[in-house]
Structures are given as structure tokens and as C-alpha cells.
């Protein structure tokens, strides 16, 4: 759980995580968002669902970056 907290940028000690851990958590988060969107929008056009997926992922990773910048300064 410590690496997940650091991945989301909530580490007050400003420690980062390794590249492999970052890749792992990115894949887990992407899979989770994909499953949630598939459950919430079951009958939608797959192209629309992909566009929504990229929008949600952009917003999520922007939020993570903002947390990391806020805790690193």
C-alpha cells in the first residue's frame, strides 16, 4: 500500500517509486477504469467508450501529477 500511496503522490517524504512499480500501478489503474467504464456504459459504442477512457485517464493522471507537484514543493 505504501507504493500505491506514493504512486498517487500522497507521500509527504517525497519518495518516488521505481519504474516497474509505476508501470504496474498504471496498468492496474487502467484496467480498473476500463472495467468500471464497461460496467457503467455497457451499451455504448466502443469508440465512444475509448474516448471516455482516454478522458478519464488524462484527468486521473493530471490529478496524480498535481498531487506529486504539491507534495514535492
Backbone torsions as a table, in degrees:
resi	resn	phi	psi	omega
1	UNK	NA	-25.7	-180.0
2	UNK	-64.8	-40.7	179.8
3	UNK	-69.9	-30.7	176.6
4	UNK	-67.9	-40.7	177.1
5	UNK	-62.6	-42.0	178.3
6	UNK	-68.5	-34.4	178.2
7	UNK	-62.2	-41.5	-179.7
8	UNK	-80.0	-0.4	174.0
9	UNK	84.4	21.5	-178.1
10	UNK	-102.6	26.6	-179.5
11	UNK	-97.0	110.4	-178.8
12	UNK	-68.6	-17.9	179.5
13	UNK	-85.7	0.2	175.2
14	UNK	61.7	32.2	175.1
15	UNK	-84.5	144.5	176.6
16	UNK	-97.1	-174.5	175.6
17	UNK	-123.3	163.5	-178.2
18	UNK	-71.2	164.6	179.8
19	UNK	-62.4	-41.8	-179.0
20	UNK	-66.9	-38.1	177.5
21	UNK	-67.7	-38.6	177.6
22	UNK	-63.7	-42.4	177.5
23	UNK	-63.6	-43.3	179.4
24	UNK	-59.9	-50.7	-178.2
25	UNK	-67.0	-33.2	175.9
26	UNK	-63.4	-42.5	178.3
27	UNK	-66.6	-40.6	179.1
28	UNK	-63.7	-45.1	179.7
29	UNK	-64.7	-42.3	179.4
30	UNK	-62.9	-42.4	178.1
31	UNK	-64.1	-41.7	178.2
32	UNK	-63.2	-43.7	178.2
33	UNK	-64.2	-40.9	179.3
34	UNK	-61.9	-43.7	179.5
35	UNK	-66.0	-41.9	179.4
36	UNK	-63.8	-43.1	179.1
37	UNK	-65.8	-37.3	177.9
38	UNK	-64.7	-35.6	178.9
39	UNK	-74.6	-37.7	-178.4
40	UNK	-77.6	-32.6	-176.5
41	UNK	-123.0	63.8	-172.5
42	UNK	-69.1	-31.8	-175.0
43	UNK	-101.4	8.4	-176.4
44	UNK	-79.8	157.9	176.8
45	UNK	-59.8	134.2	-179.9
46	UNK	-58.4	-33.6	178.2
47	UNK	-64.7	-42.7	177.1
48	UNK	-63.0	-40.7	179.8
49	UNK	-64.4	-36.6	177.4
50	UNK	-66.5	-41.8	178.4
51	UNK	-62.7	-43.6	178.0
52	UNK	-64.6	-40.3	178.2
53	UNK	-58.2	-48.5	-179.8
54	UNK	-65.6	-35.2	176.3
55	UNK	-64.7	-44.5	178.8
56	UNK	-65.6	-42.6	-179.8
57	UNK	-65.9	-38.7	177.0
58	UNK	-62.2	-45.2	179.4
59	UNK	-64.0	-41.2	-179.3
60	UNK	-65.8	-46.9	-179.8
61	UNK	-71.3	-27.5	173.2
62	UNK	-67.5	-39.1	177.4
63	UNK	-64.7	-42.3	177.7
64	UNK	-62.1	-44.4	179.2
65	UNK	-63.0	-40.8	178.6
66	UNK	-63.8	-41.2	176.9
67	UNK	-62.4	-43.8	-178.1
68	UNK	-65.1	-41.7	179.1
69	UNK	-66.7	-39.1	-179.2
70	UNK	-65.7	-40.0	-178.8
71	UNK	-81.3	-14.9	-178.7
72	UNK	-91.5	-11.7	-178.9
73	UNK	-97.6	NA	NA
